[in-house]
Amino acid sequence: MADGYKTLGKAGSDSFIIKKSRFIGHGSPAATEREALDFLAGIRAQHRDASHHCWAYIIGTNAGIMRYSDDGEPGGTAGLPIMEVLKARGVVNCAVVVTRYFGGVLLGASGLVRAYTQGAKTALDAAGVVVMERSARFWVGVEYSLWGRVEHYLQSAPVRCEQVEFAATVTATLLTRKRDEDAVFQALTALTDGQAALLPLEECDCDWAEEG
């Protein structure tokens, strides 16, 4: 994606049962490999008595780090299928762990591939896929007489209003996509006849839309 990347919006998990084995798909955003490994360690600690914790993670907006593990399942039946789901969904900076409580019935290689594929999809659905885009946070200040114009503009502008304060003047902390920043500044300047005070605060990656 030229203007952003897809990742997971939050940590989430859900479970299902196949032939008496319980599978739990866990997903979480992870900006670094350390965060991914910490997430895995947390799942292991939470489910100490599970049979397997198979996992995969992709770190870096350009997928610079890609790792996966079968954790004792037959080679190629668990970690790789999880990784393939991440790649198919196009998500990065995230980790998925599929926990298995063995139910006594062997699934076979193809059955395991299907189960761990389902586990990865379950994890992504539970955590939610979001689109992260480079964004700009800024501050705007106007006289009370101009706030009505600004408020009306914000209702349809590509801007997220994070905070508004009413004191000697009206001030607001706003967020917009970096690609829209210049146009938003120009619009606010024009509709207030150049009287709006505009102050850039910081750049950040923010989620603007969920995957449909």
C-alpha positions in Angstrom: 0.0 0.0 0.0 1.5 3.3 -1.1 -0.2 5.4 1.5 -0.1 3.1 4.5 0.1 -0.5 5.8 -2.2 -3.0 7.3 -1.7 -4.4 10.8 -3.8 -5.5 13.8 -5.8 -2.9 15.7 -5.6 -4.6 19.1 -4.8 -7.9 20.9 -7.6 -10.4 20.5 -8.3 -14.2 20.6 -11.0 -16.7 19.8 -11.2 -20.5 19.9 -12.8 -23.5 18.1 -12.7 -27.3 18.4 -11.7 -29.8 15.7 -12.0 -33.5 16.5 -11.7 -32.9 20.2 -8.6 -30.7 19.9 -9.2 -27.1 21.1 -7.4 -24.4 19.0 -7.1 -20.8 20.2 -6.0 -18.1 17.7 -4.3 -15.1 19.4 -3.3 -12.0 17.4 -1.6 -8.8 18.5 0.1 -5.7 16.9 3.9 -5.9 17.4 6.0 -3.0 16.2 9.3 -4.8 17.0 10.5 -8.4 17.2 10.9 -7.9 21.0 7.2 -7.1 21.2 6.3 -10.2 19.1 8.4 -12.5 21.3 7.0 -10.9 24.5 3.5 -11.6 23.2 4.4 -15.2 22.5 5.9 -15.6 26.0 2.7 -14.2 27.5 0.6 -16.7 25.6 2.8 -19.5 26.7 2.6 -18.4 30.3 -1.2 -18.1 30.1 -1.6 -21.6 28.6 1.2 -23.5 30.3 -0.6 -26.9 29.9 -1.3 -26.6 26.1 0.2 -29.1 23.7 1.6 -26.6 21.2 2.0 -22.9 20.6 2.6 -22.5 16.9 3.3 -18.9 15.7 4.3 -16.5 13.1 5.1 -12.8 13.0 6.0 -10.2 10.4 7.9 -7.1 11.6 8.5 -3.9 9.5 6.3 -2.1 7.1 8.3 -3.7 4.3 8.1 -7.1 6.0 11.8 -7.1 6.8 11.6 -9.7 9.5 9.5 -12.9 9.0 9.6 -15.8 11.5 7.5 -18.8 12.2 7.6 -22.0 14.2 5.7 -25.4 14.2 6.5 -25.8 17.9 6.6 -29.6 17.8 3.9 -30.2 15.2 5.1 -32.0 12.0 7.2 -29.7 9.8 5.3 -27.4 7.6 1.9 -28.1 9.1 1.5 -25.2 11.5 3.9 -22.2 11.5 4.1 -21.9 7.7 0.3 -22.0 7.2 0.0 -19.3 9.8 2.6 -17.2 8.0 0.8 -17.7 4.7 -2.4 -16.3 6.2 -0.5 -13.2 7.4 1.0 -12.7 3.9 -2.4 -13.3 2.2 -4.0 -10.7 4.3 -1.1 -8.3 3.7 -0.6 -7.5 7.4 2.7 -6.5 9.0 3.9 -5.4 12.4 1.9 -8.2 14.1 2.2 -11.6 15.7 -0.2 -14.6 15.7 0.0 -17.6 18.0 -2.3 -20.6 17.6 -2.5 -22.6 20.8 -3.5 -26.3 20.6 -4.9 -28.5 23.4 -4.6 -32.0 21.9 -7.8 -33.9 22.2 -6.5 -37.4 21.5 -7.5 -37.7 17.8 -4.7 -37.3 15.2 -5.6 -34.8 12.4 -3.0 -35.8 9.8 -0.8 -33.4 7.9 -3.6 -31.9 5.8 -5.9 -31.6 8.7 -3.3 -29.8 10.7 -2.7 -27.3 7.9 -6.4 -26.6 7.7 -6.6 -26.2 11.5 -3.7 -23.8 11.8 -4.9 -21.9 8.8 -8.3 -21.5 10.5 -6.5 -20.6 13.7 -4.6 -17.8 12.1 -7.7 -16.4 10.4 -9.6 -16.6 13.7 -6.8 -14.6 15.4 -6.8 -11.9 12.7 -10.6 -11.6 12.9 -10.5 -11.3 16.7 -7.8 -8.7 16.7 -9.2 -6.7 13.8 -7.3 -5.5 10.7 -6.7 -1.8 10.4 -5.0 0.5 7.9 -2.2 2.6 9.4 -1.3 5.8 7.5 1.3 8.4 8.2 -0.6 11.2 9.9 -0.1 14.7 11.2 -1.4 16.0 14.6 -1.8 19.7 14.9 -3.3 22.5 17.0 -5.7 25.2 15.8 -6.8 28.3 17.7 -9.6 30.7 16.6 -11.8 33.4 18.1 -15.3 32.3 19.2 -16.8 34.2 16.3 -14.9 31.9 13.8 -15.4 28.6 15.6 -18.8 27.9 13.8 -17.1 28.0 10.4 -14.3 25.7 11.6 -16.7 23.3 13.3 -18.8 23.1 10.2 -15.7 22.4 8.0 -14.5 19.6 10.4 -17.8 17.7 10.0 -16.9 16.7 6.4 -13.1 17.3 6.3 -10.6 14.4 6.3 -9.8 15.4 9.9 -10.2 13.7 13.3 -11.0 16.1 16.2 -9.3 14.8 19.3 -9.9 17.6 21.8 -11.6 21.0 22.0 -11.1 23.6 24.7 -13.1 26.7 25.2 -11.2 29.4 27.1 -10.2 32.9 26.0 -10.3 31.4 22.5 -11.4 28.1 21.1 -8.5 25.7 20.6 -8.6 22.2 19.1 -6.2 19.3 18.7 -6.7 17.7 15.3 -5.4 14.8 13.3 -5.3 14.3 9.5 -3.5 12.1 7.1 -0.1 13.5 6.1 -1.1 13.6 2.5 -4.1 15.8 3.4 -2.2 18.2 5.7 -1.4 21.0 3.3 -5.0 21.0 1.9 -6.4 21.1 5.4 -4.2 23.9 6.5 -5.1 25.9 3.4 -8.8 25.4 4.0 -8.6 26.4 7.6 -6.6 29.5 6.7 -9.1 30.4 3.9 -12.3 30.0 5.8 -11.0 32.0 8.8 -9.6 34.8 6.5 -6.1 34.0 7.7 -7.0 34.4 11.4 -6.6 30.8 12.5 -3.5 30.0 14.5 -2.1 26.7 13.2 0.7 24.8 15.0 2.0 21.4 13.8 2.6 19.1 16.8 3.9 15.7 15.6 3.8 13.0 13.0 2.5 9.5 13.8 1.0 6.3 12.3 -2.7 6.1 12.9 -5.5 3.8 11.8 -8.1 5.4 9.6 -10.1 2.5 8.2 -10.8 -1.1 9.0 -10.5 -3.8 6.4 -13.9 -4.5 4.9 
